[in-house]
Amino acid sequence: MKEIKIFARAGQGAITMAAILGESLFYENKYAYAFPHFGAARMGAPMNAFLRFDDKPIRLRSKVYTPDYVIIVDPTLLDGENCFSDLKKGAKAVVAVRESTKIPTSTDMEIYTLPAEKIAQEIIGRPFANTVLLGAFSKISGEVKLEAILKAVEKQFKGKPGILEKNLAAVKKGYESV
């Protein structure tokens, strides 16, 4: 079983991201279980979304404590949320960065960075980095094909012309950017 922990702020699309990723893994004949965890349930509060996936049914229902992958949607959480603690050996991280973001160097994991908010702003017109980071996750992890993510994004944004096309382009740009 593989586990992912997503660090974001409420309202940044982490739950949508986990749902799309779970759906895309389903398209690849895997079992997936995605769920959020909130502290204070208000816009902008730090929160996590989690995802487990495997080739067999998943029965574990606790939070993810030692992830294989970390996705950081909001780089301001790097300082206070211990994003890189308690990771499995060989863990990988995808981090949305800004010009001022400082990435820790004393870690035993692979860290991939990209200006996901900037890319989203240019393509979507809003700084929602979630779909950009999905494309990046596909490339760095090798766990899910880009085509499966695009299919899940199509399902998520079906019936929303303009929004669908922009998010598909954002996923592709995220894939190309790491």
Backbone hydrogen bonds in HBPLUS format (Angstrom, degrees):
<---DONOR---> <-ACCEPTOR-->    atom                        ^
c    i                          cat <-CA-CA->   ^        H-A-AA   ^      H-
h    n   atom  resd res      DA  || num        DHA   H-A  angle D-A-AA Bond
n    s   type  num  typ     dist DA aas  dist angle  dist       angle   num
A0002-LYS N   A0053-PHE O   2.97 MM  51  5.48 171.1  1.98 164.4 166.3     1
A0053-PHE N   A0002-LYS O   3.00 MM  51  5.48 155.4  2.06 149.9 154.4     2
A0068-ASP N   A0003-GLU O   2.85 MM  65  5.34 151.4  1.93 132.5 140.5     3
A0069-TYR N   A0003-GLU O   3.12 MM  66  6.47 149.9  2.21 155.0 161.5     4
A0004-ILE N   A0051-LEU O   2.77 MM  47  5.09 152.7  1.84 155.7 161.8     5
A0051-LEU N   A0004-ILE O   3.07 MM  47  5.09 149.5  2.16 142.3 142.6     6
A0005-LYS N   A0069-TYR O   3.04 MM  64  6.47 153.4  2.11 146.5 153.3     7
A0071-ILE N   A0005-LYS O   3.01 MM  66  6.40 157.9  2.06 148.1 152.6     8
A0006-ILE N   A0049-ALA O   2.79 MM  43  5.03 164.1  1.81 167.4 165.9     9
A0049-ALA N   A0006-ILE O   3.10 MM  43  5.03 148.7  2.21 129.3 138.3    10
A0007-PHE N   A0071-ILE O   2.85 MM  64  6.29 159.8  1.89 160.3 167.1    11
A0073-VAL N   A0007-PHE O   2.83 MM  66  6.00 158.8  1.87 170.6 175.7    12
A0008-ALA N   A0047-MET O   3.14 MM  39  5.60 167.6  2.16 161.2 159.2    13
A0047-MET N   A0008-ALA O   2.89 MM  39  5.60 160.1  1.93 153.1 149.6    14
A0012-GLN N   A0009-ARG O   3.03 MM   3  5.79 146.3  2.15 153.4 151.9    15
A0010-ALA N   A0045-ALA O   2.80 MM  35  5.41 158.5  1.84 148.9 153.8    16
A0044-GLY N   A0010-ALA O   2.91 MM  34  4.90 165.5  1.93 129.5 134.4    17
A0017-MET N   A0013-GLY O   2.85 MM   4  6.00 152.6  1.93 144.0 152.5    18
A0018-ALA N   A0014-ALA O   2.92 MM   4  6.19 160.0  1.96 148.4 152.3    19
A0019-ALA N   A0015-ILE O   2.95 MM   4  6.18 157.5  2.01 147.9 154.4    20
A0020-ILE N   A0016-THR O   2.87 MM   4  6.09 162.2  1.91 154.4 158.7    21
A0021-LEU N   A0017-MET O   2.92 MM   4  6.11 162.9  1.95 151.4 156.6    22
A0022-GLY N   A0018-ALA O   2.87 MM   4  6.02 156.2  1.92 144.9 151.8    23
A0023-GLU N   A0019-ALA O   2.94 MM   4  6.13 159.0  1.98 147.0 152.7    24
A0024-SER N   A0020-ILE O   2.89 MM   4  6.13 156.7  1.95 148.9 155.4    25
A0025-LEU N   A0021-LEU O   2.99 MM   4  6.24 150.7  2.08 146.6 154.0    26
A0026-PHE N   A0022-GLY O   3.02 MM   4  6.28 147.0  2.14 143.5 152.7    27
A0027-TYR N   A0023-GLU O   3.09 MM   4  6.49 145.6  2.21 145.0 153.7    28
A0028-GLU N   A0025-LEU O   2.97 MM   3  5.07 142.9  2.11  99.0 110.6    29
A0030-LYS N   A0025-LEU O   3.08 MM   5  5.44 149.2  2.18 139.1 142.3    30
A0029-ASN N   A0026-PHE O   2.96 MM   3  5.09 145.8  2.08 118.3 116.1    31
A0031-TYR N   A0054-ASP O   2.79 MM  23  5.34 161.1  1.82 166.6 169.0    32
A0054-ASP N   A0031-TYR O   2.96 MM  23  5.34 150.0  2.05 143.1 151.1    33
A0033-TYR N   A0052-ARG O   2.87 MM  19  5.22 151.4  1.95 151.9 156.2    34
A0052-ARG N   A0033-TYR O   2.93 MM  19  5.22 154.2  2.00 139.3 147.4    35
A0035-PHE N   A0050-PHE O   3.01 MM  15  5.40 154.7  2.07 141.1 147.0    36
A0050-PHE N   A0035-PHE O   2.74 MM  15  5.40 164.2  1.77 161.1 166.4    37
A0037-HIS N   A0048-ASN O   2.74 MM  11  5.24 144.1  1.86 165.4 157.0    38
A0048-ASN N   A0037-HIS O   3.09 MM  11  5.24 172.6  2.09 155.4 157.6    39
A0042-ARG N   A0040-ALA O   2.88 MM   2  5.72 130.1  2.13 109.8  94.5    40
A0045-ALA N   A0042-ARG O   3.09 MM   3  5.71 165.5  2.11 140.7 141.3    41
A0088-LYS N   A0067-PRO O   3.04 MM  21  5.88 179.0  2.04 147.9 148.2    42
A0092-LYS N   A0068-ASP O   3.05 MM  24  6.60 151.1  2.14 150.3 155.9    43
A0070-VAL N   A0092-LYS O   2.97 MM  22  6.45 146.1  2.08 148.0 157.0    44
A0094-VAL N   A0070-VAL O   2.89 MM  24  6.38 153.2  1.96 156.5 164.8    45
A0072-ILE N   A0094-VAL O   2.86 MM  22  6.30 164.4  1.89 162.4 167.4    46
A0096-ALA N   A0072-ILE O   2.95 MM  24  6.07 169.2  1.96 166.4 168.3    47
A0077-LEU N   A0074-ASP O   3.09 MM   3  5.92 168.1  2.11 124.5 128.3    48
A0078-LEU N   A0075-PRO O   3.19 MM   3  5.56 166.7  2.21 111.7 115.8    49
A0081-GLU N   A0077-LEU O   3.13 MM   4  5.56 148.8  2.23 154.1 155.6    50
A0085-SER N   A0082-ASN O   3.24 MM   3  5.54 162.8  2.27 120.4 118.3    51
A0091-ALA N   A0088-LYS O   3.09 MM   3  5.48 136.4  2.28 144.0 138.1    52
A0110-GLU N   A0091-ALA O   3.13 MM  19  6.59 156.4  2.19 155.4 156.5    53
A0093-ALA N   A0110-GLU O   2.79 MM  17  6.24 149.3  1.89 160.0 169.0    54
A0112-TYR N   A0093-ALA O   2.83 MM  19  6.02 164.8  1.85 151.5 156.6    55
A0095-VAL N   A0112-TYR O   2.83 MM  17  6.18 161.5  1.87 163.6 169.6    56
A0114-LEU N   A0095-VAL O   3.16 MM  19  6.56 147.5  2.27 162.1 164.0    57
A0097-VAL N   A0114-LEU O   2.98 MM  17  5.82 159.7  2.02 135.0 140.1    58
A0101-THR N   A0098-ARG O   3.15 MM   3  5.28 165.1  2.17 111.3 115.9    59
A0116-ALA N   A0114-LEU O   2.83 MM   2  5.46 135.6  2.03 106.7  93.0    60
A0119-ILE N   A0115-PRO O   2.97 MM   4  6.26 161.3  2.00 157.1 163.2    61
A0120-ALA N   A0116-ALA O   2.88 MM   4  6.05 163.0  1.91 148.7 153.5    62
A0121-GLN N   A0117-GLU O   2.85 MM   4  6.05 157.8  1.90 147.4 153.8    63
A0122-GLU N   A0118-LYS O   3.01 MM   4  6.25 158.3  2.06 148.3 153.6    64
A0123-ILE N   A0119-ILE O   2.96 MM   4  6.20 155.5  2.02 151.9 158.7    65
A0124-ILE N   A0120-ALA O   2.63 MM   4  5.25 146.9  1.74 143.4 154.8    66
A0125-GLY N   A0120-ALA O   3.21 MM   5  6.65 139.5  2.38 142.5 148.3    67
A0125-GLY N   A0121-GLN O   3.02 MM   4  4.42 126.4  2.32 103.2 117.4    68
A0133-LEU N   A0129-ALA O   2.95 MM   4  6.14 160.3  1.99 161.1 166.7    69
A0134-LEU N   A0130-ASN O   3.05 MM   4  6.34 138.7  2.22 141.5 152.9    70
A0135-GLY N   A0131-THR O   3.33 MM   4  6.63 155.8  2.39 144.6 148.2    71
A0136-ALA N   A0132-VAL O   3.20 MM   4  6.58 157.5  2.26 145.1 151.4    72
A0137-PHE N   A0133-LEU O   2.80 MM   4  5.99 156.8  1.85 147.6 154.0    73
A0138-SER N   A0134-LEU O   3.03 MM   4  6.26 158.4  2.08 148.1 153.1    74
A0139-LYS N   A0135-GLY O   3.25 MM   4  6.57 156.8  2.31 146.4 151.4    75
A0140-ILE N   A0136-ALA O   2.98 MM   4  6.26 171.7  1.99 161.8 163.1    76
A0141-SER N   A0137-PHE O   2.97 MM   4  5.75 156.5  2.02 151.3 156.5    77
A0142-GLY N   A0138-SER O   3.22 MM   4  5.76 157.6  2.27 134.6 141.1    78
A0148-ALA N   A0145-LYS O   3.09 MM   3  5.38 125.8  2.40 102.6 115.5    79
A0149-ILE N   A0145-LYS O   3.27 MM   4  6.72 154.5  2.34 149.5 156.3    80
A0150-LEU N   A0146-LEU O   2.92 MM   4  6.22 161.9  1.95 155.7 160.9    81
A0151-LYS N   A0147-GLU O   2.98 MM   4  6.17 152.2  2.06 142.6 149.9    82
A0152-ALA N   A0148-ALA O   3.04 MM   4  6.28 154.7  2.10 144.0 150.4    83
A0153-VAL N   A0149-ILE O   2.86 MM   4  6.12 153.6  1.93 152.6 160.2    84
A0154-GLU N   A0150-LEU O   2.93 MM   4  6.15 153.9  2.00 144.4 151.5    85
A0155-LYS N   A0151-LYS O   3.10 MM   4  6.42 152.2  2.18 142.7 149.5    86
A0156-GLN N   A0152-ALA O   2.94 MM   4  6.19 157.3  2.00 146.1 152.4    87
A0157-PHE N   A0153-VAL O   2.97 MM   4  6.12 161.8  2.00 156.0 159.1    88
A0160-LYS N   A0157-PHE O   3.10 MM   3  5.60 137.6  2.29 142.6 139.5    89
A0164-LEU N   A0160-LYS O   3.01 MM   4  5.91 159.7  2.05 165.7 168.9    90
A0166-LYS N   A0162-GLY O   3.07 MM   4  6.14 159.6  2.11 144.6 150.3    91
A0167-ASN N   A0163-ILE O   3.00 MM   4  6.15 158.6  2.05 149.7 155.3    92
A0168-LEU N   A0164-LEU O   2.94 MM   4  6.18 155.9  2.00 155.3 162.5    93
A0169-ALA N   A0165-GLU O   3.03 MM   4  6.23 156.9  2.08 144.2 150.4    94
A0170-ALA N   A0166-LYS O   2.90 MM   4  6.13 145.1  2.02 140.5 150.9    95
A0171-VAL N   A0167-ASN O   2.96 MM   4  6.21 154.7  2.03 147.6 152.8    96
A0172-LYS N   A0168-LEU O   3.14 MM   4  6.40 165.8  2.16 148.6 152.0    97
A0173-LYS N   A0169-ALA O   2.94 MM   4  6.14 156.3  2.00 146.7 153.3    98
A0174-GLY N   A0170-ALA O   2.94 MM   4  6.11 154.4  2.00 146.4 153.3    99
A0175-TYR N   A0171-VAL O   3.01 MM   4  6.28 153.5  2.08 150.0 157.0   100
A0176-GLU N   A0172-LYS O   3.05 MM   4  6.32 152.7  2.12 145.1 152.2   101
A0177-SER N   A0173-LYS O   2.99 MM   4  6.02 128.4  2.26 140.6 153.8   102
A0177-SER N   A0174-GLY O   3.28 MM   3  5.08 136.8  2.48  91.9 103.6   103
